[in-house]
Amino acid sequence: VNGSSRLVFSMGFLVGDANSNGVVNARDLSATKSKLNQQINSANFFYDVNLDGVINFFDVVPIRGRAGKAIQ
C-alpha cells in the first residue's frame, strides 16, 4: 500500500454487497433498506454505498443497479 513492499496481489471488492457473500442480491437491498436514514457508525458503514455519511435512497439505487453482480 505504501510502496515499501515488492509483493503483488489482486484485490477485489463488490460495492453494494452488504453481507459479503460475493453477490449483490435482494438480501443486500433489504438490509440496506432496513437501515434507511441512519447516520453512519462502526456497525453500519458498509451500507453507505455512496459515502455521504447517511444511509438513504441514494444508497439503495446503486444496489438495485448492481443486482446480480458477483466477484469471480
mmCIF file of the N, C-alpha and C atoms, coordinates in Angstrom:
data_MODEL
# 
_entry.id   MODEL 
# 
loop_
_atom_site.group_PDB 
_atom_site.id 
_atom_site.type_symbol 
_atom_site.label_atom_id 
_atom_site.label_alt_id 
_atom_site.label_comp_id 
_atom_site.label_asym_id 
_atom_site.label_entity_id 
_atom_site.label_seq_id 
_atom_site.pdbx_PDB_ins_code 
_atom_site.Cartn_x 
_atom_site.Cartn_y 
_atom_site.Cartn_z 
_atom_site.occupancy 
_atom_site.B_iso_or_equiv 
_atom_site.pdbx_formal_charge 
_atom_site.auth_seq_id 
_atom_site.auth_comp_id 
_atom_site.auth_asym_id 
_atom_site.auth_atom_id 
_atom_site.pdbx_PDB_model_num 
ATOM 1   N N  . VAL A 1 1  ? 0.819   -1.187  0.000   1.00 0.00 ? 1  VAL A N  1 
ATOM 2   C CA . VAL A 1 1  ? 0.000   0.000   0.000   1.00 0.00 ? 1  VAL A CA 1 
ATOM 3   C C  . VAL A 1 1  ? 0.863   1.250   0.000   1.00 0.00 ? 1  VAL A C  1 
ATOM 4   N N  . ASN A 1 2  ? 1.900   1.265   0.792   1.00 0.00 ? 2  ASN A N  1 
ATOM 5   C CA . ASN A 1 2  ? 2.736   2.461   0.875   1.00 0.00 ? 2  ASN A CA 1 
ATOM 6   C C  . ASN A 1 2  ? 3.990   2.361   0.006   1.00 0.00 ? 2  ASN A C  1 
ATOM 7   N N  . GLY A 1 3  ? 4.106   1.300   -0.791  1.00 0.00 ? 3  GLY A N  1 
ATOM 8   C CA . GLY A 1 3  ? 5.234   1.150   -1.703  1.00 0.00 ? 3  GLY A CA 1 
ATOM 9   C C  . GLY A 1 3  ? 6.475   0.551   -1.071  1.00 0.00 ? 3  GLY A C  1 
ATOM 10  N N  . SER A 1 4  ? 6.419   0.148   0.181   1.00 0.00 ? 4  SER A N  1 
ATOM 11  C CA . SER A 1 4  ? 7.601   -0.385  0.842   1.00 0.00 ? 4  SER A CA 1 
ATOM 12  C C  . SER A 1 4  ? 7.801   -1.874  0.597   1.00 0.00 ? 4  SER A C  1 
ATOM 13  N N  . SER A 1 5  ? 6.898   -2.509  -0.092  1.00 0.00 ? 5  SER A N  1 
ATOM 14  C CA . SER A 1 5  ? 6.986   -3.939  -0.352  1.00 0.00 ? 5  SER A CA 1 
ATOM 15  C C  . SER A 1 5  ? 6.968   -4.196  -1.848  1.00 0.00 ? 5  SER A C  1 
ATOM 16  N N  . ARG A 1 6  ? 7.544   -5.296  -2.239  1.00 0.00 ? 6  ARG A N  1 
ATOM 17  C CA . ARG A 1 6  ? 7.545   -5.665  -3.654  1.00 0.00 ? 6  ARG A CA 1 
ATOM 18  C C  . ARG A 1 6  ? 6.525   -6.764  -3.950  1.00 0.00 ? 6  ARG A C  1 
ATOM 19  N N  . LEU A 1 7  ? 5.671   -7.047  -3.001  1.00 0.00 ? 7  LEU A N  1 
ATOM 20  C CA . LEU A 1 7  ? 4.643   -8.058  -3.196  1.00 0.00 ? 7  LEU A CA 1 
ATOM 21  C C  . LEU A 1 7  ? 3.567   -7.521  -4.138  1.00 0.00 ? 7  LEU A C  1 
ATOM 22  N N  . VAL A 1 8  ? 3.066   -8.397  -4.991  1.00 0.00 ? 8  VAL A N  1 
ATOM 23  C CA . VAL A 1 8  ? 1.994   -8.032  -5.910  1.00 0.00 ? 8  VAL A CA 1 
ATOM 24  C C  . VAL A 1 8  ? 0.844   -9.000  -5.682  1.00 0.00 ? 8  VAL A C  1 
ATOM 25  N N  . PHE A 1 9  ? -0.353  -8.474  -5.576  1.00 0.00 ? 9  PHE A N  1 
ATOM 26  C CA . PHE A 1 9  ? -1.527  -9.330  -5.415  1.00 0.00 ? 9  PHE A CA 1 
ATOM 27  C C  . PHE A 1 9  ? -2.749  -8.609  -5.940  1.00 0.00 ? 9  PHE A C  1 
ATOM 28  N N  . SER A 1 10 ? -3.761  -9.390  -6.241  1.00 0.00 ? 10 SER A N  1 
ATOM 29  C CA . SER A 1 10 ? -5.020  -8.835  -6.709  1.00 0.00 ? 10 SER A CA 1 
ATOM 30  C C  . SER A 1 10 ? -5.972  -8.708  -5.538  1.00 0.00 ? 10 SER A C  1 
ATOM 31  N N  . MET A 1 11 ? -6.783  -7.672  -5.589  1.00 0.00 ? 11 MET A N  1 
ATOM 32  C CA . MET A 1 11 ? -7.756  -7.467  -4.533  1.00 0.00 ? 11 MET A CA 1 
ATOM 33  C C  . MET A 1 11 ? -9.073  -7.097  -5.198  1.00 0.00 ? 11 MET A C  1 
ATOM 34  N N  . GLY A 1 12 ? -10.160 -7.606  -4.691  1.00 0.00 ? 12 GLY A N  1 
ATOM 35  C CA . GLY A 1 12 ? -11.457 -7.268  -5.243  1.00 0.00 ? 12 GLY A CA 1 
ATOM 36  C C  . GLY A 1 12 ? -12.448 -6.910  -4.161  1.00 0.00 ? 12 GLY A C  1 
ATOM 37  N N  . PHE A 1 13 ? -13.363 -6.055  -4.496  1.00 0.00 ? 13 PHE A N  1 
ATOM 38  C CA . PHE A 1 13 ? -14.460 -5.738  -3.598  1.00 0.00 ? 13 PHE A CA 1 
ATOM 39  C C  . PHE A 1 13 ? -15.683 -5.480  -4.451  1.00 0.00 ? 13 PHE A C  1 
ATOM 40  N N  . LEU A 1 14 ? -16.818 -5.648  -3.895  1.00 0.00 ? 14 LEU A N  1 
ATOM 41  C CA . LEU A 1 14 ? -18.068 -5.539  -4.621  1.00 0.00 ? 14 LEU A CA 1 
ATOM 42  C C  . LEU A 1 14 ? -18.962 -4.521  -3.925  1.00 0.00 ? 14 LEU A C  1 
ATOM 43  N N  . VAL A 1 15 ? -19.046 -3.336  -4.496  1.00 0.00 ? 15 VAL A N  1 
ATOM 44  C CA . VAL A 1 15 ? -19.864 -2.271  -3.925  1.00 0.00 ? 15 VAL A CA 1 
ATOM 45  C C  . VAL A 1 15 ? -21.325 -2.715  -3.900  1.00 0.00 ? 15 VAL A C  1 
ATOM 46  N N  . GLY A 1 16 ? -21.941 -2.605  -2.752  1.00 0.00 ? 16 GLY A N  1 
ATOM 47  C CA . GLY A 1 16 ? -23.336 -2.999  -2.591  1.00 0.00 ? 16 GLY A CA 1 
ATOM 48  C C  . GLY A 1 16 ? -23.523 -4.369  -1.979  1.00 0.00 ? 16 GLY A C  1 
ATOM 49  N N  . ASP A 1 17 ? -22.446 -5.127  -1.825  1.00 0.00 ? 17 ASP A N  1 
ATOM 50  C CA . ASP A 1 17 ? -22.532 -6.463  -1.219  1.00 0.00 ? 17 ASP A CA 1 
ATOM 51  C C  . ASP A 1 17 ? -22.435 -6.325  0.295   1.00 0.00 ? 17 ASP A C  1 
ATOM 52  N N  . ALA A 1 18 ? -23.526 -5.932  0.918   1.00 0.00 ? 18 ALA A N  1 
ATOM 53  C CA . ALA A 1 18 ? -23.553 -5.620  2.345   1.00 0.00 ? 18 ALA A CA 1 
ATOM 54  C C  . ALA A 1 18 ? -23.269 -6.821  3.235   1.00 0.00 ? 18 ALA A C  1 
ATOM 55  N N  . ASN A 1 19 ? -23.638 -8.019  2.803   1.00 0.00 ? 19 ASN A N  1 
ATOM 56  C CA . ASN A 1 19 ? -23.437 -9.190  3.661   1.00 0.00 ? 19 ASN A CA 1 
ATOM 57  C C  . ASN A 1 19 ? -22.182 -9.987  3.285   1.00 0.00 ? 19 ASN A C  1 
ATOM 58  N N  . SER A 1 20 ? -21.390 -9.473  2.361   1.00 0.00 ? 20 SER A N  1 
ATOM 59  C CA . SER A 1 20 ? -20.091 -10.059 1.990   1.00 0.00 ? 20 SER A CA 1 
ATOM 60  C C  . SER A 1 20 ? -20.168 -11.504 1.515   1.00 0.00 ? 20 SER A C  1 
ATOM 61  N N  . ASN A 1 21 ? -21.232 -11.842 0.786   1.00 0.00 ? 21 ASN A N  1 
ATOM 62  C CA . ASN A 1 21 ? -21.329 -13.203 0.262   1.00 0.00 ? 21 ASN A CA 1 
ATOM 63  C C  . ASN A 1 21 ? -20.830 -13.302 -1.179  1.00 0.00 ? 21 ASN A C  1 
ATOM 64  N N  . GLY A 1 22 ? -20.320 -12.206 -1.731  1.00 0.00 ? 22 GLY A N  1 
ATOM 65  C CA . GLY A 1 22 ? -19.747 -12.229 -3.072  1.00 0.00 ? 22 GLY A CA 1 
ATOM 66  C C  . GLY A 1 22 ? -20.724 -11.934 -4.184  1.00 0.00 ? 22 GLY A C  1 
ATOM 67  N N  . VAL A 1 23 ? -21.971 -11.637 -3.842  1.00 0.00 ? 23 VAL A N  1 
ATOM 68  C CA . VAL A 1 23 ? -23.017 -11.347 -4.827  1.00 0.00 ? 23 VAL A CA 1 
ATOM 69  C C  . VAL A 1 23 ? -23.875 -10.196 -4.314  1.00 0.00 ? 23 VAL A C  1 
ATOM 70  N N  . VAL A 1 24 ? -24.254 -9.282  -5.211  1.00 0.00 ? 24 VAL A N  1 
ATOM 71  C CA . VAL A 1 24 ? -25.217 -8.243  -4.850  1.00 0.00 ? 24 VAL A CA 1 
ATOM 72  C C  . VAL A 1 24 ? -26.592 -8.797  -5.179  1.00 0.00 ? 24 VAL A C  1 
ATOM 73  N N  . ASN A 1 25 ? -27.449 -8.920  -4.171  1.00 0.00 ? 25 ASN A N  1 
ATOM 74  C CA . ASN A 1 25 ? -28.759 -9.525  -4.379  1.00 0.00 ? 25 ASN A CA 1 
ATOM 75  C C  . ASN A 1 25 ? -29.822 -8.872  -3.495  1.00 0.00 ? 25 ASN A C  1 
ATOM 76  N N  . ALA A 1 26 ? -30.980 -9.469  -3.458  1.00 0.00 ? 26 ALA A N  1 
ATOM 77  C CA . ALA A 1 26 ? -32.118 -8.926  -2.718  1.00 0.00 ? 26 ALA A CA 1 
ATOM 78  C C  . ALA A 1 26 ? -31.830 -8.809  -1.221  1.00 0.00 ? 26 ALA A C  1 
ATOM 79  N N  . ARG A 1 27 ? -31.012 -9.684  -0.682  1.00 0.00 ? 27 ARG A N  1 
ATOM 80  C CA . ARG A 1 27 ? -30.669 -9.598  0.744   1.00 0.00 ? 27 ARG A CA 1 
ATOM 81  C C  . ARG A 1 27 ? -29.914 -8.309  1.047   1.00 0.00 ? 27 ARG A C  1 
ATOM 82  N N  . ASP A 1 28 ? -29.003 -7.935  0.152   1.00 0.00 ? 28 ASP A N  1 
ATOM 83  C CA . ASP A 1 28 ? -28.258 -6.687  0.335   1.00 0.00 ? 28 ASP A CA 1 
ATOM 84  C C  . ASP A 1 28 ? -29.192 -5.486  0.258   1.00 0.00 ? 28 ASP A C  1 
ATOM 85  N N  . LEU A 1 29 ? -30.099 -5.524  -0.689  1.00 0.00 ? 29 LEU A N  1 
ATOM 86  C CA . LEU A 1 29 ? -31.059 -4.433  -0.853  1.00 0.00 ? 29 LEU A CA 1 
ATOM 87  C C  . LEU A 1 29 ? -31.957 -4.319  0.378   1.00 0.00 ? 29 LEU A C  1 
ATOM 88  N N  . SER A 1 30 ? -32.460 -5.435  0.837   1.00 0.00 ? 30 SER A N  1 
ATOM 89  C CA . SER A 1 30 ? -33.332 -5.449  2.011   1.00 0.00 ? 30 SER A CA 1 
ATOM 90  C C  . SER A 1 30 ? -32.594 -4.964  3.255   1.00 0.00 ? 30 SER A C  1 
ATOM 91  N N  . ALA A 1 31 ? -31.366 -5.415  3.435   1.00 0.00 ? 31 ALA A N  1 
ATOM 92  C CA . ALA A 1 31 ? -30.583 -4.998  4.596   1.00 0.00 ? 31 ALA A CA 1 
ATOM 93  C C  . ALA A 1 31 ? -30.316 -3.499  4.564   1.00 0.00 ? 31 ALA A C  1 
ATOM 94  N N  . THR A 1 32 ? -30.022 -2.968  3.398   1.00 0.00 ? 32 THR A N  1 
ATOM 95  C CA . THR A 1 32 ? -29.763 -1.537  3.269   1.00 0.00 ? 32 THR A CA 1 
ATOM 96  C C  . THR A 1 32 ? -31.033 -0.741  3.540   1.00 0.00 ? 32 THR A C  1 
ATOM 97  N N  . LYS A 1 33 ? -32.149 -1.194  2.999   1.00 0.00 ? 33 LYS A N  1 
ATOM 98  C CA . LYS A 1 33 ? -33.420 -0.501  3.248   1.00 0.00 ? 33 LYS A CA 1 
ATOM 99  C C  . LYS A 1 33 ? -33.765 -0.486  4.733   1.00 0.00 ? 33 LYS A C  1 
ATOM 100 N N  . SER A 1 34 ? -33.403 -1.534  5.445   1.00 0.00 ? 34 SER A N  1 
ATOM 101 C CA . SER A 1 34 ? -33.709 -1.587  6.880   1.00 0.00 ? 34 SER A CA 1 
ATOM 102 C C  . SER A 1 34 ? -32.891 -0.574  7.681   1.00 0.00 ? 34 SER A C  1 
ATOM 103 N N  . LYS A 1 35 ? -31.863 -0.021  7.082   1.00 0.00 ? 35 LYS A N  1 
ATOM 104 C CA . LYS A 1 35 ? -31.003 0.956   7.756   1.00 0.00 ? 35 LYS A CA 1 
ATOM 105 C C  . LYS A 1 35 ? -31.252 2.387   7.283   1.00 0.00 ? 35 LYS A C  1 
ATOM 106 N N  . LEU A 1 36 ? -32.272 2.610   6.454   1.00 0.00 ? 36 LEU A N  1 
ATOM 107 C CA . LEU A 1 36 ? -32.524 3.936   5.898   1.00 0.00 ? 36 LEU A CA 1 
ATOM 108 C C  . LEU A 1 36 ? -32.583 5.018   6.968   1.00 0.00 ? 36 LEU A C  1 
ATOM 109 N N  . ASN A 1 37 ? -32.016 6.157   6.634   1.00 0.00 ? 37 ASN A N  1 
ATOM 110 C CA . ASN A 1 37 ? -31.993 7.362   7.463   1.00 0.00 ? 37 ASN A CA 1 
ATOM 111 C C  . ASN A 1 37 ? -31.113 7.244   8.708   1.00 0.00 ? 37 ASN A C  1 
ATOM 112 N N  . GLN A 1 38 ? -30.255 6.249   8.752   1.00 0.00 ? 38 GLN A N  1 
ATOM 113 C CA . GLN A 1 38 ? -29.314 6.130   9.863   1.00 0.00 ? 38 GLN A CA 1 
ATOM 114 C C  . GLN A 1 38 ? -28.022 6.865   9.521   1.00 0.00 ? 38 GLN A C  1 
ATOM 115 N N  . GLN A 1 39 ? -27.450 7.529   10.504  1.00 0.00 ? 39 GLN A N  1 
ATOM 116 C CA . GLN A 1 39 ? -26.124 8.107   10.356  1.00 0.00 ? 39 GLN A CA 1 
ATOM 117 C C  . GLN A 1 39 ? -25.114 6.960   10.393  1.00 0.00 ? 39 GLN A C  1 
ATOM 118 N N  . ILE A 1 40 ? -24.012 7.133   9.726   1.00 0.00 ? 40 ILE A N  1 
ATOM 119 C CA . ILE A 1 40 ? -23.007 6.083   9.645   1.00 0.00 ? 40 ILE A CA 1 
ATOM 120 C C  . ILE A 1 40 ? -22.275 5.945   10.983  1.00 0.00 ? 40 ILE A C  1 
ATOM 121 N N  . ASN A 1 41 ? -22.042 4.684   11.354  1.00 0.00 ? 41 ASN A N  1 
ATOM 122 C CA . ASN A 1 41 ? -21.248 4.376   12.542  1.00 0.00 ? 41 ASN A CA 1 
ATOM 123 C C  . ASN A 1 41 ? -20.436 3.119   12.259  1.00 0.00 ? 41 ASN A C  1 
ATOM 124 N N  . SER A 1 42 ? -19.717 2.620   13.226  1.00 0.00 ? 42 SER A N  1 
ATOM 125 C CA . SER A 1 42 ? -18.843 1.469   13.000  1.00 0.00 ? 42 SER A CA 1 
ATOM 126 C C  . SER A 1 42 ? -19.613 0.179   12.712  1.00 0.00 ? 42 SER A C  1 
ATOM 127 N N  . ALA A 1 43 ? -20.886 0.132   13.015  1.00 0.00 ? 43 ALA A N  1 
ATOM 128 C CA . ALA A 1 43 ? -21.685 -1.075  12.789  1.00 0.00 ? 43 ALA A CA 1 
ATOM 129 C C  . ALA A 1 43 ? -22.416 -1.089  11.454  1.00 0.00 ? 43 ALA A C  1 
ATOM 130 N N  . ASN A 1 44 ? -22.618 0.075   10.825  1.00 0.00 ? 44 ASN A N  1 
ATOM 131 C CA . ASN A 1 44 ? -23.428 0.095   9.603   1.00 0.00 ? 44 ASN A CA 1 
ATOM 132 C C  . ASN A 1 44 ? -22.766 0.791   8.413   1.00 0.00 ? 44 ASN A C  1 
ATOM 133 N N  . PHE A 1 45 ? -21.499 1.113   8.505   1.00 0.00 ? 45 PHE A N  1 
ATOM 134 C CA . PHE A 1 45 ? -20.838 1.899   7.467   1.00 0.00 ? 45 PHE A CA 1 
ATOM 135 C C  . PHE A 1 45 ? -20.851 1.254   6.081   1.00 0.00 ? 45 PHE A C  1 
ATOM 136 N N  . PHE A 1 46 ? -20.876 -0.067  6.009   1.00 0.00 ? 46 PHE A N  1 
ATOM 137 C CA . PHE A 1 46 ? -20.837 -0.721  4.694   1.00 0.00 ? 46 PHE A CA 1 
ATOM 138 C C  . PHE A 1 46 ? -22.152 -0.602  3.924   1.00 0.00 ? 46 PHE A C  1 
ATOM 139 N N  . TYR A 1 47 ? -23.194 -0.093  4.535   1.00 0.00 ? 47 TYR A N  1 
ATOM 140 C CA . TYR A 1 47 ? -24.449 0.148   3.823   1.00 0.00 ? 47 TYR A CA 1 
ATOM 141 C C  . TYR A 1 47 ? -24.447 1.513   3.125   1.00 0.00 ? 47 TYR A C  1 
ATOM 142 N N  . ASP A 1 48 ? -23.481 2.349   3.434   1.00 0.00 ? 48 ASP A N  1 
ATOM 143 C CA . ASP A 1 48 ? -23.371 3.679   2.831   1.00 0.00 ? 48 ASP A CA 1 
ATOM 144 C C  . ASP A 1 48 ? -22.593 3.574   1.521   1.00 0.00 ? 48 ASP A C  1 
ATOM 145 N N  . VAL A 1 49 ? -23.271 3.158   0.469   1.00 0.00 ? 49 VAL A N  1 
ATOM 146 C CA . VAL A 1 49 ? -22.653 2.877   -0.829  1.00 0.00 ? 49 VAL A CA 1 
ATOM 147 C C  . VAL A 1 49 ? -22.029 4.125   -1.448  1.00 0.00 ? 49 VAL A C  1 
ATOM 148 N N  . ASN A 1 50 ? -22.679 5.263   -1.325  1.00 0.00 ? 50 ASN A N  1 
ATOM 149 C CA . ASN A 1 50 ? -22.170 6.481   -1.971  1.00 0.00 ? 50 ASN A CA 1 
ATOM 150 C C  . ASN A 1 50 ? -21.318 7.347   -1.047  1.00 0.00 ? 50 ASN A C  1 
ATOM 151 N N  . LEU A 1 51 ? -21.053 6.881   0.148   1.00 0.00 ? 51 LEU A N  1 
ATOM 152 C CA . LEU A 1 51 ? -20.143 7.527   1.100   1.00 0.00 ? 51 LEU A CA 1 
ATOM 153 C C  . LEU A 1 51 ? -20.507 8.976   1.433   1.00 0.00 ? 51 LEU A C  1 
ATOM 154 N N  . ASP A 1 52 ? -21.798 9.233   1.631   1.00 0.00 ? 52 ASP A N  1 
ATOM 155 C CA . ASP A 1 52 ? -22.213 10.585  2.005   1.00 0.00 ? 52 ASP A CA 1 
ATOM 156 C C  . ASP A 1 52 ? -22.483 10.728  3.500   1.00 0.00 ? 52 ASP A C  1 
ATOM 157 N N  . GLY A 1 53 ? -22.252 9.664   4.269   1.00 0.00 ? 53 GLY A N  1 
ATOM 158 C CA . GLY A 1 53 ? -22.388 9.746   5.720   1.00 0.00 ? 53 GLY A CA 1 
ATOM 159 C C  . GLY A 1 53 ? -23.728 9.359   6.291   1.00 0.00 ? 53 GLY A C  1 
ATOM 160 N N  . VAL A 1 54 ? -24.680 9.033   5.428   1.00 0.00 ? 54 VAL A N  1 
ATOM 161 C CA . VAL A 1 54 ? -26.000 8.605   5.880   1.00 0.00 ? 54 VAL A CA 1 
ATOM 162 C C  . VAL A 1 54 ? -26.515 7.547   4.910   1.00 0.00 ? 54 VAL A C  1 
ATOM 163 N N  . ILE A 1 55 ? -27.300 6.610   5.421   1.00 0.00 ? 55 ILE A N  1 
ATOM 164 C CA . ILE A 1 55 ? -27.885 5.578   4.570   1.00 0.00 ? 55 ILE A CA 1 
ATOM 165 C C  . ILE A 1 55 ? -29.226 6.095   4.088   1.00 0.00 ? 55 ILE A C  1 
ATOM 166 N N  . ASN A 1 56 ? -29.367 6.238   2.778   1.00 0.00 ? 56 ASN A N  1 
ATOM 167 C CA . ASN A 1 56 ? -30.576 6.830   2.208   1.00 0.00 ? 56 ASN A CA 1 
ATOM 168 C C  . ASN A 1 56 ? -30.891 6.245   0.832   1.00 0.00 ? 56 ASN A C  1 
ATOM 169 N N  . PHE A 1 57 ? -31.864 6.840   0.171   1.00 0.00 ? 57 PHE A N  1 
ATOM 170 C CA . PHE A 1 57 ? -32.305 6.397   -1.151  1.00 0.00 ? 57 PHE A CA 1 
ATOM 171 C C  . PHE A 1 57 ? -31.145 6.328   -2.141  1.00 0.00 ? 57 PHE A C  1 
ATOM 172 N N  . PHE A 1 58 ? -30.180 7.224   -2.005  1.00 0.00 ? 58 PHE A N  1 
ATOM 173 C CA . PHE A 1 58 ? -29.049 7.263   -2.928  1.00 0.00 ? 58 PHE A CA 1 
ATOM 174 C C  . PHE A 1 58 ? -28.072 6.109   -2.717  1.00 0.00 ? 58 PHE A C  1 
ATOM 175 N N  . ASP A 1 59 ? -28.269 5.336   -1.688  1.00 0.00 ? 59 ASP A N  1 
ATOM 176 C CA . ASP A 1 59 ? -27.526 4.099   -1.487  1.00 0.00 ? 59 ASP A CA 1 
ATOM 177 C C  . ASP A 1 59 ? -28.300 2.906   -2.036  1.00 0.00 ? 59 ASP A C  1 
ATOM 178 N N  . VAL A 1 60 ? -29.608 2.980   -2.007  1.00 0.00 ? 60 VAL A N  1 
ATOM 179 C CA . VAL A 1 60 ? -30.464 1.895   -2.489  1.00 0.00 ? 60 VAL A CA 1 
ATOM 180 C C  . VAL A 1 60 ? -30.398 1.777   -4.011  1.00 0.00 ? 60 VAL A C  1 
ATOM 181 N N  . VAL A 1 61 ? -30.447 2.889   -4.706  1.00 0.00 ? 61 VAL A N  1 
ATOM 182 C CA . VAL A 1 61 ? -30.479 2.886   -6.177  1.00 0.00 ? 61 VAL A CA 1 
ATOM 183 C C  . VAL A 1 61 ? -29.266 2.168   -6.784  1.00 0.00 ? 61 VAL A C  1 
ATOM 184 N N  . PRO A 1 62 ? -28.040 2.452   -6.353  1.00 0.00 ? 62 PRO A N  1 
ATOM 185 C CA . PRO A 1 62 ? -26.901 1.732   -6.936  1.00 0.00 ? 62 PRO A CA 1 
ATOM 186 C C  . PRO A 1 62 ? -26.919 0.231   -6.662  1.00 0.00 ? 62 PRO A C  1 
ATOM 187 N N  . ILE A 1 63 ? -27.461 -0.155  -5.509  1.00 0.00 ? 63 ILE A N  1 
ATOM 188 C CA . ILE A 1 63 ? -27.537 -1.589  -5.208  1.00 0.00 ? 63 ILE A CA 1 
ATOM 189 C C  . ILE A 1 63 ? -28.492 -2.256  -6.184  1.00 0.00 ? 63 ILE A C  1 
ATOM 190 N N  . ARG A 1 64 ? -29.621 -1.628  -6.441  1.00 0.00 ? 64 ARG A N  1 
ATOM 191 C CA . ARG A 1 64 ? -30.551 -2.178  -7.440  1.00 0.00 ? 64 ARG A CA 1 
ATOM 192 C C  . ARG A 1 64 ? -29.860 -2.331  -8.789  1.00 0.00 ? 64 ARG A C  1 
ATOM 193 N N  . GLY A 1 65 ? -29.076 -1.347  -9.169  1.00 0.00 ? 65 GLY A N  1 
ATOM 194 C CA . GLY A 1 65 ? -28.368 -1.384  -10.453 1.00 0.00 ? 65 GLY A CA 1 
ATOM 195 C C  . GLY A 1 65 ? -27.288 -2.444  -10.519 1.00 0.00 ? 65 GLY A C  1 
ATOM 196 N N  . ARG A 1 66 ? -26.782 -2.869  -9.388  1.00 0.00 ? 66 ARG A N  1 
ATOM 197 C CA . ARG A 1 66 ? -25.725 -3.881  -9.351  1.00 0.00 ? 66 ARG A CA 1 
ATOM 198 C C  . ARG A 1 66 ? -26.257 -5.279  -9.067  1.00 0.00 ? 66 ARG A C  1 
ATOM 199 N N  . ALA A 1 67 ? -27.546 -5.419  -8.927  1.00 0.00 ? 67 ALA A N  1 
ATOM 200 C CA . ALA A 1 67 ? -28.153 -6.724  -8.622  1.00 0.00 ? 67 ALA A CA 1 
ATOM 201 C C  . ALA A 1 67 ? -27.653 -7.779  -9.621  1.00 0.00 ? 67 ALA A C  1 
ATOM 202 N N  . GLY A 1 68 ? -27.225 -8.900  -9.082  1.00 0.00 ? 68 GLY A N  1 
ATOM 203 C CA . GLY A 1 68 ? -26.738 -9.997  -9.903  1.00 0.00 ? 68 GLY A CA 1 
ATOM 204 C C  . GLY A 1 68 ? -25.241 -9.970  -10.141 1.00 0.00 ? 68 GLY A C  1 
ATOM 205 N N  . LYS A 1 69 ? -24.562 -8.881  -9.816  1.00 0.00 ? 69 LYS A N  1 
ATOM 206 C CA . LYS A 1 69 ? -23.111 -8.813  -9.973  1.00 0.00 ? 69 LYS A CA 1 
ATOM 207 C C  . LYS A 1 69 ? -22.455 -9.686  -8.916  1.00 0.00 ? 69 LYS A C  1 
ATOM 208 N N  . ALA A 1 70 ? -21.330 -10.285 -9.283  1.00 0.00 ? 70 ALA A N  1 
ATOM 209 C CA . ALA A 1 70 ? -20.631 -11.183 -8.366  1.00 0.00 ? 70 ALA A CA 1 
ATOM 210 C C  . ALA A 1 70 ? -19.131 -11.061 -8.546  1.00 0.00 ? 70 ALA A C  1 
ATOM 211 N N  . ILE A 1 71 ? -18.406 -11.346 -7.486  1.00 0.00 ? 71 ILE A N  1 
ATOM 212 C CA . ILE A 1 71 ? -16.944 -11.454 -7.561  1.00 0.00 ? 71 ILE A CA 1 
ATOM 213 C C  . ILE A 1 71 ? -16.631 -12.871 -8.015  1.00 0.00 ? 71 ILE A C  1 
ATOM 214 N N  . GLN A 1 72 ? -15.781 -12.963 -8.982  1.00 0.00 ? 72 GLN A N  1 
ATOM 215 C CA . GLN A 1 72 ? -15.468 -14.290 -9.524  1.00 0.00 ? 72 GLN A CA 1 
ATOM 216 C C  . GLN A 1 72 ? -14.092 -14.731 -9.161  1.00 0.00 ? 72 GLN A C  1 
# 
